[in-house]
Amino acid sequence: MSRNLLLVLIGVLAVCLIGAGYFYYQERQSGIDIEINEHGVTIEGN
């Protein structure tokens, strides 16, 4: 395996891990979602 291919694979894995970590972080957040649209105001607790 060439060095460039190895570096690309490591980069892709790093991006995947960062994306999965961000997704997990967003799912774990607790709080209140407030949405204002043409139907009025919606408040949802997570």
N, C-alpha and C positions, 0 to 999 in steps of 0.2 A: 504494500500500500504506500503510495507516495505521501510525502510530508504535507503537501497542500491539501490532499483529500482528507487526511487525518485532522488538519486544522479546521477544515470546513465542517466535518462531522462533529468536532468538539464545539464549534460555534453554534451549530443547529441544536445540539443537546442543551447548551447553555440557554439559548432563546426559549426552548420548550420548557425548561425548568423555571425560568423567570416568569413565563406566561402562566404556568400552572400555579406557581406561588402567588401571583397577583390574583388569579381567579379564586384561590382558596382564601386569600385575605379579604376579598370583596364579599365572599359568602359568609365569612365569620363576623362581619361588621354588624353591629346591632344599632338600631336607631329608628328614626322616623323619616319616612318619605313623604314629602309634601308636593303635590302636583296641582298646578293651576292651569286649566284649559277652558275650552268653550262650554264644558258641562259643569263647571264650578270648581270647587276646591276639594281635593281628595287627600286624606291623611291616613297613611298606613304605617303600622308598627311592624318592625322586622322581628 
